[in-house]
Amino acid sequence: MSSIILYGIKNCDSVKKSCKWLDNNCINYCFHDFHKHGITKSIINEFLKNIEIERLINKRSTTWKKLSEKEKKCLFKPKIIELLLKNPTLIKRPVIKTKNKFLVGFDQKKFEELI
């Protein structure tokens, strides 16, 4: 099993860029597609333990824009866990997990630090 996990959805442009970059640099990774493999409370808890909520939530997403004002104000545990379980596309993509670090979004400089 790879020590890098890339979380996201396969039709996301940032995920595609990330996969292409990792492939071009011969870096092994495991791809966890939220649509195909789902998301669990334990994954969300791990994200929340290592990533600030404001960084994790994609407030530019269509899913975010469709939320009620009440839901948008519930950015605290356990409400955020319920919200993300119901709407995994609220998670900014990709989320990259290495042995000791989490990256959110595609950033070539930060990816280069993975090597």
N, C-alpha and C positions, 0 to 999 in steps of 0.2 A: 504494500500500500504506500502511496505517495505521502510525503510529509507536507505537501501543499494541497489545500482544498480550495477550490474556486466555487463560491456560491452565487447563483443568479438564475437567469432564465435565458435559454439559448437564442432567442430572437432579439435580445437587447444589444444595441450597438456597442456599448461599453464592455459588455461580456465578450462579444465577438473580438474586439480589439485586444482584450486581455488574453484570450485564448490564443489568438494569432501571435501575440508577443511572446507568450510562454512557449508555444510550439517553435517559433523561429529561433528562440534561444535554447532549445533542447532542454527545457525544464519540465520534468514530470510533475503532473498534478492530477487530482481527481476532481471531476466536475460534478457538482451537486445542483441539479436543476430543481428549483422550487416547484415547478409545475409537474415534473415527472416523479421526483423523489419526495416531494412534500417538505414540510418544515415542522419541527417539534418544539415543545416547550424548552427542552434541554438545549437545543441549538440557539433559540432566542435568548435564553438566560446566559449562555456563553457569550453571545454577541453583546448583550447589555452589560456584562461584567467587564468586557474589554473595549467597548466602543461607546462613546458618549451618544445619548439618544439623539441629540441634535445633528450629529454626524451620520447616524445610522438611518434616519428617516429621510426619504426623498420627498421633499415638500414641493417639488416641481412636477411630480407624477400626476397622471390623470386620476389615479386612485385617491391621492391626497385631496385633490380638488373636489372630488365627489363626496368626501366625508362631511358630516354635519359639523357645525361650529363646536358643539358639545364634544364630539369625538376628537376633534383637533386639539382640544384643551386637555385631553386625558393622556398626556405624555409622561405617565409615571406608572411604576409597577403596581398592581398586577394588570391594570387596564391596558397598558401598552402591549403586554404579552397577548392578551385576548385579541386586540386589534391586529397585531402582526400575524397571529395564527389564522385569522379570518382573511387577512389581506397581505400576503407575503410580498406583493408587488410594491408595498410601501417602503420596503427595504432598499436603500440605495445600492446599486449594483456596479460592479461585483463586490462581494466581500471575499477577501483572500485571507485564509488562515494558514500561517506557517507554524513551525514548532513553538515560537515564542512571540509572535506578532500578528496583528490584524491590520489589513489595509482595506480601505473603502474607496471604491471608484477606481478608474484607470488613471494612473499617474506614472509615466514612463520612468521618471527619476527614482520614484519609490520602488518600482519594479526592478530597476537595475540594482538596487540594494539587496534584492533577494538572491542575486548570484553570489 
